[in-house]
Amino acid sequence: MQDFFRNVVSGVGITDIIDILIVAFIIYKILGFIRETRAEQLVKGLLILVIATFLSDQLNFYTLNWILKGTMTLGLVALVIVFQPELRRGLEYLGRTKLVRPGGFGQLDKDRAKHVTTEFIRAIESFSKERVGALIVLERETALTDIAESGTVIDAEISAELLGNIFYEGSPLHDGAVIIRGDRIFAAGCVLPLSQNKTIGKELGTRHRAGIGITEHSDAVTLIVSEETGIISMAVNGKLSRFLDTKTVEKTLLNLYLNNGDIGDKKNFFPDFFKKIRRKNNAEK
């Protein structure tokens, strides 16, 4: 036995170790991606089919085995059709690179970042107080040029006054989303893809579903102000956090501009504020 393990270890080179680590990392990322999408239930179903196919073959259930093998073949084609949004999101995730950041994060000095953040906070405070609906999308690594083309390209300096004019109820652009690229308002009146997530609360309307939807298709960060309640929300990676105060938003925006487009843990953003938000949610109930 000792000779066996010695031979195995001696036959493993540095390239084999690197190969194993790369494969393990890929499997880990795929499993992490599956857990965040509808594909999780699909994978469970596929595993059941694979096990059933194997058992039917071993037990010589020829008819059942033939049906299951045919189902597996058709299932692979159906996978591509039914889960096209998830596959697209996965490919977009793989295609993201830190070499090019269309959003321009990390290119601002500290004073400029503080000024832009202050303008955002002024606007959001006003929207929340006056019950003005707002939908602001901050572009990060994934370019949103195609989304911007659905609205009106502005390419203007960020200011609370301009954001207020855009989302003013009488404005022709107030129903759409504003796309922020770096420290400028890139476009307004944009149409966003709606989230198809069935777990989203029925009390959330089209604005919130659109805000979540764009973060499911890209790595954008979305700020949402409810027209009915004035509640401030933020969406990242398809996850929505509600009942935010302006201090939380300010800290997140500063991190976004000063940390090269990063806001911390991508799965659990606002880690320092989750407990407080959860308590506030429970209090509202």
N, C-alpha and C positions, 0 to 999 in steps of 0.2 A: 504493500500500500504506500509506504514511504517513497519507494522508487517510482511508483505511478505519479504521485503528486510532484516529485522532483522533476520528472520528465515533462510534465505539463507546464510547470513554472519555467523551466529552462527553454521551452519552445515558444514562450510568449515574449515578443519583442516590444520595443517602444511604439512602433507603428500600430501593433495590435491593441495596445492600451488606448492610444489616441482614437483608433477606430471605434472601440467599445464605448468610450466616453462620448463621442459624437453621436452615435446611435442612441445612447441612453438619454442624451440631452434632447434629441429630436422627439423621441417617444414621450419624454416628460412634457415638452411644449405642446405636443399634439393632444395629450390627455388633459392638460390645463385648458386648452382651447375648447375641447369637447365639453368640458364641465360647464362652460359659460354659454353654451348654445343649446338649441333643441336637439343637437346630435347626440347628447348624452343618452336619451331614451332610445334613440335609433341604434346606438352601439350595443345597448343591452339586448335589443331585439335580434341584432345580428349574431351576437354570441349564442343566444338560444338556438338560432337556426343552425349555426355551425356545430354545436353540440348534438342537436337532433340529427343532423346529416351524418355525423360520425357514428352515432349510436345505431342509426338505421342501417348503415353499411356493415357494422360489426355484427348486428343481429340478423343480417340477410333479409331485411325488409325491402325487397327490390323496388316495389312500386312506390312506396313512401320515399325511398332514397332518390328515385328518379324525379319525383315531384319536387323534393327539397332542393336538389341540384339545379333544376330548372328555375325555381324561385330565386335561388342565390344569383344566378346569371342575370335574370331580369331585374333583381333588386339593385345590382350595381349600376345599371342604366338609370333606374328610378332615383337612385341616390343623387346623381348629378343634376337631375331635373328638379327634384323636390327641395334639395338643400343648396340650391345655387347661391342664395344670399350668404350662407355660412361659408361656402367655398370661396366666394369672392372676398369676404372679410378676411379669411385665412391667408389668401394670396396677397391681399393688400398689406397684411401684417408682415408677411415675409419680405415684401418689397420696400418696406420702410427703411430708410438709412439715415444715419446721423451726419452723413457727409454734406447733405443739402437739407436745409430747413426753410421751406418756402415761407413759413410764418415769420421768420426773422427773429425768433426768440434768441436771447443770448447776445444780440448785437446792440442792445441798448445799454447806455450807462445808467448808473443807479438813480441819478436825478431825473432822467427822462422816464425811467420805469415808474418812479414814484408819481410823476406828473400824470402819466397815462392812467395809472391805477386810481389816482384821486378823481380824475374825470369820470371813470367808470362808476366809482362809489357814489359820487354826486348824482349821477343819472339814476342809478339803481335805487338810491334812497328816495329820490323824487317819484320814481315809478311806483315803488311800494307804498308810499304815503298817499299818492293820488289815485291809486288803483288803476294804473296804466299798464296794459299788457305789453310785454317786451320779450324778444327772443334774439339773443346775441350769441353768435358762434365764433369762437376763437380758433383759428386755423393753426395747426401744429405741423407735424411732419407730412401728413397726407394733404396734398394740394386740393383745394375745393373750387378750382376754376370752373368746372362744369356746373357746380351748384350756383356760383356767382353769376353765370351766364343766364340763369333762369330769372334773375332780377335786373337791377340797374347798377352798373358799375359807377362808383362815386370817387374812390381813391382820394379821401379827404382826411384831414387831421382829426383825431379823436377828441371830442369835446362833449360835455354834458348837454350843452345847448343844442348841438347838432343831433345827438341821439334823441333828445326830447322832441325835436321837430319831426324826426323820422317816425317815431312811434306815437305822435299825436294822432288822436282818433280821426281827425279830418284829413290826415296826410294820405296820399295815394299809395305810400309804401308801408303803412303801419301794420298791415296784416302779414307781411312777410318777415323773413329773418335778416338780420344784419350779419355780414361776414367780416370779421376782423383779421387782417393780415399784418402781423407785427404790431406797429404802433399807428396803423392807419385803418380807417373804415374803407374796406375794399369794395363792398357792394351792399345794397339794401333791397328789400322787397323780394328776397329769394325764397324759392319753394324748396322745402326739405322733405326727404323721404320719411314717411310715418313708420313708427315702430310697429312690428307685428307681434310683439310680446303680449301674450294673453294674460299675464299676471299683473299687468299695470292696472291700478285702481280705476274704477269706472268714474270716479270723481274728477279724474284728470282728463282734460280736453285735448283738442287737436294741437294746441301750442306745445303742451308738454310731450305729447307723442312724437311730434316733429323734432323737438329738442333732444329726445332720447334716440330717435331714429338715426339722426346724423352721426351720433357717437357710436352707433352700432356698425356704421359703414366706414368710419374713419376714426382717427385718434383725436378728433376735435374736442374742445371743452365748451359746453353750452351753458349760458346763463339764462334763466327763465324767471319772469315776474308774472304772477297770475293777475289777470284783469279783474277777477271776481273777488279775490281775497287779499291781494297784495303780497302773498307769500313768495319769498325768494327761494329759488331752487337752482341746483347745478347738476348737470349730467356729464359723466365720464365713462367711456367703455360700456355704454348701455345701461349704466346704473344711475339712478336718480337719488339725490339727497335733497330733502325739503326742509323748510323752516330754518333756513340759514340766516344768520345776522350779517351785517355788513363787515364786521371785523373778520369773520371767517372768510368771506369773499375777498376782502382786501389782502389777507395773508396768502390765500391761494393764488391770486393774480400776481402778487409780488414774486412768489416762488416761480410762477410760470415765466415771468419776464427775466428774472435774475438767475434762474437755474437752467438756462438753455432749454426751456420748454418742458421741464419736468415739474411735477407737482407731488412727488413722493411715490408711495406705494400705489401702483396702478389698479390693484384689486380693491384696496380699501383707502380711497383718498379721504382727506380730512381725518386722519387717525386720531388726532388730538381732540377732535370735537364730536366724535361718534357718540360717546356716552351722553354728552349733554344734549345732542340732537334726539337721541332715543328717549331720554327722559321727557323732552319737550313734546315729542310725538305721543307718548303715553298720557301726558297731561292733557293734550288736546282731545284725546279719546274720552 
